[in-house]
Amino acid sequence: MRCHSLLSKLVVAVLLFAVPVLSQEKKLERFILSNSTLAESRAPLYMAKDLGLFEKYGLNAQIVNIRGAAINTAALLASEIQMTAAASAVAITAAARGAPIVIIATIGPTEYVLVSRPAISSVQQLKGKTIGIAGFGAGDFFALRRLLPKIGLSIDRDVSLLPTGFTSPYDRMNILFAGKIDAVLSTKNAVARIESQGKKLNVLTGTEEQGVEVSGGDFITTREFLRTRPNQIKAMLKAISDAVKMGRENKELFHRAIRKYLKEDNPQLLDAYYESHYFLGSKPRTARPLEKAMELDINDLSASIPELAGKKPADFIDDSLLREVEKEGFFSWAKR
């Protein structure tokens, strides 16, 4: 009888302690964040995931890789994902045509360089040649549309574009070395990675040199999700902020993410990636959307997309939740 009483008390005690645990597990909310490209700029996403920071703020988060901003936008509108990190140009175009999507924060700009096979040493020699792109709805396509007129070249008339399906500039350059294309838009970090392997190419020009500012990716969601699930969005932003803060205190966390997801372990390149990172480098910036880059997108695209006429970046931005978490002390490492 005494054993039975003791056993009953033990069972009750276990149940009492188990209920909070089960309750806590139920509080984790499902959240799918898609990423349009694997690049060092996206490292904070994976750092937050690997460090359990999404769970810290109540999210059962999953990061999926979906190539191309257009496909990501379609998945967002179909409610297959809750948020995407993708090029803003596609989001702006879709929103101008009535899609209920909005940009809430940025990952930072991308400085592209136009690189070619060693046999091509000037932009004039690109006439009649083929430039590889990720796809017609990808960020490099929109950057190229703005860059080529700056150097006196026109799509179709002077150069042909070949969709490769690879959003990674490193992968696109490998196609270049296979002889299937003549040039690609890449990033300086990806060029350094290729050159560290002893491969030669020519850097012809770049977006910075030509005064073309390009967003490297923005956090995009639907207006409905922004309205009905603000706490999930704030939780995501807090997790990213914590990941960057921890990475600024210990750069090995960033290196670990690059090794795991980009399969790069060259120490010099890892340090270069870190120092040039928009959030982690020597001059860390805020995650506020890049209005100047968006304004250039609107101006460039309005000729072919009449719905953009008269639009301003503010028409496509809602960074109110980002500002709220900033007031709570997150992103305090950033310079405005």
N, C-alpha and C positions, 0 to 999 in steps of 0.2 A: 504494500500500500504506500509505503514511504517512497519507494523507488518510482511508483506510478506518479505520485505527487511531484517528485523532483523532475521527472521526465516532462510532465505537463508544463511546469514552470520554464523549463529549458526551451520547449517548443514555442511558448508564448514570447520568450525573450528573443528568439531567432526571428520570429515574425515581426516583432516590434522594430528590430534593427533592419529587417529586410524591406519594410514598407518605404522608408525614405529613399533607399537605393533604387527601388523600382520606380518610385515617383520621380527621382532625379533623371533616370534614363528616359522616361516619357517626355521630359521637358526638352530634350534634344529635337530640334526641328529640322526636317529634311530640307537641304539646300544644295542645288546643283549649279555650279559655276563652270561655264565652259571657257576654254582658252583657245584663241584662234591660231597661236603659233608658239612653238617652243623656242624661247630666247632668254638671254640673261635678264632682261627687263622683267620677266615674269617670275623670277626667283622668289620674291616675297610670298607669292601665292602658295608655292610648294613648301616654303619654310613654315608658313602658318599651318599647313596641313600636317607636316611631319612632326611639328612641335606640339600638336594637340591644341592649338590656340582657337580653332573654330569651336571645338567642344567646350573650351573654357567659357565661351560666351553663348553657349546653348544651341549650337548648330551641329547637326549631323551632316557635315559638308562633304561633297564629292566634287573633285575637279576632273572634268573630262576635256579631252583635246579634240576640237572640231576645227578642221582647217578652213580658213576663209571667213571673212566677216559676213558675207551674204548668207551663207549656210547657217552661221550662228544667229543672225537676225531672224531667219525663218524659224529656227528651233525655239527662239525666244517667244515669237508671236504664237507658236503652237503650244506654248506652256510646257515644252519638254525640258526646259531649263529655266532657272529663275534669274540668272544674270550671265552676261558674257563679257569677256575682256577682248575687245576687237577694235578694228579701225573705225574711227568716228565718221568717216566720209560716207560709208554705207548706211550708218544709222541716221545721219542727217538727211540723206536722200530718201530713205524709207519714211522717216517722220514727216518730211515735207509733203509726201504723197498720202499722208493720213495714218500711217502706222503709229499706234500709241506707245512709242518707246522714247526713252529719255536717257541722257548721259548724266551720271551722278558724280563721277570722279575720273581721274586720269592715272595712267601708269607712267606717263611722261612722253616726251617727243622722241622721234627716231631720226638720227642724222644718217641719211643714205649716201652712199657713194656709187657711182656708175663704173663698174669694172668690166674689163674685156679680156679676150685672149691676148697673149703677148704680141701676136702679129698686128693687132690694132692698137695704134698709139695716139689717135686723136678722135674727137667726136665726129669730124667730117668723114672719117673712114667707116663710120657706122651706117652710112647711107647704103641701102640695099641689103642690110644685114638683119639678123633676128635677135631680138632681146627676149630673154626668158622672164616670165612673171609667175607669181604663185597662181593667179587666176584673175579673171576680169572683175571679180568682186572683192579682191584682196587689197590690203593697204598699199603694197608696192605698185599696183596698177594705177591707183589714184595719184601717188607721188610721181610716177613716171609721166602721167598726163600733164602734170604741172611743170616738171623739169625739162622735158624735151623741147617745148617752145623756147625756153630760156637759152638753149644752145643751138637754136636754129633748125631743129628737126621736127618732123610731123609723123604721127602714127599713120600707117597705111601708105602715105606718099613716100616717106623716106625709110621707115623701118617697119618690120613685121613683129608682132608680139606672139609668143608661144606660151600658152599656159602649161606649167610644169606640174602643178598639183602640190608643190612643196612651198609651204609658207616660211620655212627656215631658209635664210639667205645662205647659210653654209651648205645646205643640200642643193640649192640652186647653183651655187658655184661649182659643185661637183659635176653637175650636168654640163656646165660650160666646159670643164676639162674633158668631158667625154666627147666633145666636139659637136653636140647637138644644137647648141646656141652660140651666139657670138659675144653676148654681153648680158649682164644682170645688174639689178640694183642690189646692193649688199649694205652691211654695216661695217664700220671700221673694226669692230671687235671680231666679226666673222672673217674679215680680210686678214687680220692678224693671225687668226687660228689657221687659216689656209696656208699662209706664208710660213708659219712655224713648222709646217710639214714639208717645206722645201719646194712648194709649188709657186710658179711665177704667174703674175697677171698684171695688167695695167689699170691704174685708177685714173679715169679720164676727167671726172668732175664730181661734184657732190651737191646735195641740197643746201647745205650751209653756204658753200661758195657761191651758189646761184640765188641766195636769198629766199629759199623755199622752206618754210617751216612745216613740219609734218608731225602729226600726233602718232606716237608709237603704239597707242592702244588706250581705250577708255573703258570704264566700267559702265555697261549699258543694261538697263532693265525696262520693264514695261511700266507705264504710269499706274496701272492697276496694282501691280505688286508694290510699287513705291507708296501707294495710298493705303493698302491693306496690310502690308508686312514691313512697316518701317523698322521694327525692332530687329528683324532678320538682317536688313541692310546695315543697320548700325553695328550689329554683331560682326558682320563680315569686315566692315571698315576697322573696327577695333582690333580684330585678329590680325589684319594686315599691318596696322600700326605697331602692334606688339612685336610682330615678326621683324619689322625693320629696326625697331628699337633694340631688340636682342641681337640682330645682325650687326648693328653699329657698335655694340659692346663686345661682340665676338664674331669676327669676320669668317671664322671657320664654319659657322652655320650657313653662310652664303656659299662658301666653297663646297660644302657638302651637298647642297641642292644642285649646284652646277655639275658636280661629278655624277650625281644620280640621274638627273633628267637630261642634261646635255651631253653626258658621257665625255666630259672634258676634264683632264686632271693635270694639265700643264700649269705649274705654279705661277709662271710669269703671266699667263693668260688669265688665270683666276684672279690675280691681283689687279690686272688691267680692267677686267669686267667689274670688279668691285669699285675701283676708283672712279669709273665713268658712270656708275649707276645713278639714276635720277634721284633715288631716295637715299642710297647708301654712300655715295661719293663724298668728296670734301665739301661740296656745296649742296646739301640735301634740300630739296624743294617740296612744297606742299602738293597734295593730290588734287588741288582744284583744277577743274577742266581747263584746257588750253584754248582760251577764247580766240587768240590771235590765229592759231593754226586752223581753228574752225571757221573763222572769218575768211581765210584764204580758200578753204574748201568750198564755202558757199559762193564766193566770187567766181572761182574757176568752174564750178559745176552748173551755175545758174544759166549759162548759155545753152546747155543741152537739157536742162531740167527746169522748165518754166515755173514749177511750183516753188522754187527757191528764190524767186524774185522778191526783193524787199525783206527777206528773212534776215534775222540776226542770230548770233550764237545763243543769246538768252532764250530764244524760242525753243532750243533743243536741250537746255541744261536745267537741272534742278539739283543743286548741291546743298540744299538745306540740311539734309541729314549729316553730310560731311561737316558742315559748320557746327552742327550740334555736338558731334563727338569731339571736334576741336575744342569747343568750350569746356568739355569734360577732361581735357588734358591730353587727348590723343593727338598724334602728329605734331607734338610739341618740338620734335627734333627738326622740323622743316623750316625753311626760310621762305617767307612770302614775297 
